[in-house]
Amino acid sequence: MPGPAPAVARVRSAVRSALADVPPGALVLVACSGGPDSLALAAAAAFVVPRLHRGSDDAAPARVGAVVVDHGWAPGSDEVAAAAAATCRTLGLDPVHVVVVRPGSAGGPEAAARTARYEALADVAARTGAAAVLLGHTLDDQAETVLLGLARGSGARSLAGMAPRRGLLRRPLLGVPRADTLAACDALGLTPWHDPTNAGAPEHPLRSRVRAQVLPVLEEVLGPGVAAALARSADQLREDADALDAAALAVPAYGSADGSADEVAGGVADGLDVAALAPLPDAVRRRVLRRAALDAGCPAGALRREHVLGLDALVVDWHGQGPVDLPGGRAARRSCGRLVIGPAGA
């Protein structure tokens, strides 16, 4: 008896690896838009999840369901969501939840839609007690994320791209090219929905234009494999960023000069010990400063590198300068060997 098509096998293998630690009887949810990536993921999960504990004595099989989010972006979005839900049910996923969201505008349309989508997924996962939520981001999506980060001059954490796992969220297909999800749908006789904004027209989202225009040019000029190379770079940068973040978290910067540590909440108000911070490597010290600014109430989305460099100058380039203004109505100043971050004008 012949096995599955190669693309189907590769998608299933990726899902199986990502769910190796799911306990018996657990519910796994697939976020499915009806597009080729999430549809191939749903089909693979429908096959893999019930078989995860096959052969184990008295082990209840894991279950797989789906969440379809209707953003209401365009007329007919409810029909697209209903069709995706119907396909998931045909594949054997149960339960299948369709959630209607109406994103705001904070951070721009794409960011607002992403926030609304993740909130909907988190809500369904909490209500159903799901052990994991699978997202259909592929290797190509990872490459696009890296390119967008490069264009914005982002640091290692942003260039590290999307994490394979964060909390309940898992991205099994980050090592799988989009060509495989398309081929898997074709081999399984599935008809995915193709988002018209992926055409990359000037009015379409920036990510869509990178997908349709930029990556193909890079592949043509630099040769095949650019997307895979960018994804590999993201993996390496994620390892580096994780190590540096861990080093920053281990610094008792909120303590006093004698090394005794206060609670973080009080430590920001009391200030950071400049003498303890100054000898640290730049990458570690600046991560500590960023964390301190966030703990003091600076909005993460508004806190930029220039703000962190301003804080850093108070530590390593001190010549009596005044306070550094920070987003969220905060400011930092140096006084008596300590860096204090608090309300502006205090």
Phi, psi and omega in degrees: 000123183294149178278184180291163175302149184307318181295320178298316180298320181292319179294317179297318180298319179297319179293317180300317180295320183290339185247019185299333183261007180290128184285159177303143177078356183288156175259128175249131179252143175249127173279113187236121177266345186097352176287169185299323182293308183287332178289318175298322178296316180298317180296319179294318180295322178300327179278317190281313192301312180295343182261001186301323185245021179297133181096347177277135182294128174057022179271122177292136180295144173292157183243157181225131177231191183215155172233124177248121182257124176260109182279347182066028183293323187217157175305136180092000180297330178293326178290321177297317180295318180295321179293319178297317179297318180297319179296318178300319179294322178297326179286347179103008179284138182197123007278163174237118182252131172253122184242126178264125177236155176230090186300151174277212182233001183299125179082001182101159185301317182294315180294319180296318179295319179297317179298314180298321181295313182293325176296320178295317179297317180296322180295313180295319179298320179293318182290329183262351182070030183296145179273338181200151174237122183265133177247147188266023179294134184253179175304321180294321176299320179297317179298318178298320179298317179296316179299317179296320177296319178299318182296331181270357183070036184284165178272187187300322182297317178290321180289344176290350174072205182276136180282141177301331182212134174210108185063229178284342185282134177226142180239085185294336191262015182295342176258008184250124180290155180300329178302327179289323179291322176296315181294324179295316177299318180297316181294329182269001179073026179267142179250099182282160172274134179252116181298120182297338180286350177286356178293338176079029176291161183306329182274357183276163181304152183302318179301321179296322179290324174298318181295315187275332188244315189281308183299318177300323178293318179298319178295322181291318185279315186266347181102165181295154178100006181297316181299316179296321179294319178296320178294322177296319177300319178299318179299315181293318179293328178295320177298315180296314182295321178298318180294317180292321178297319178296320178297320179294320180295334181279352182280124180280055187292338182273359179276184178268176184298336180275003175094356177284132187262135172266170171295148184301317184302320179277333184296323180296317180294323182282341178102164179256144182284108183297320181297328178284329183280322190304319184282352184291152172303147184308313186297324179285312182301318182289331173292321176298317181294320177298315179299320179296319179296319178294316179297332180278355175113006177287133178294132184301319183290341182258348183278113187247174183300322182297329177293315181295321178294326175296318175297318182298322180296328177295337181269311190251351180226050185280122175220035176085013183293159182282190184297154175257119179287138181233158179294161180079020179071029180249161177210155179238143177216156177254132181208127176054042176077013179230148177258116186250129178243124181200193180300140178298139179083358181285000000 
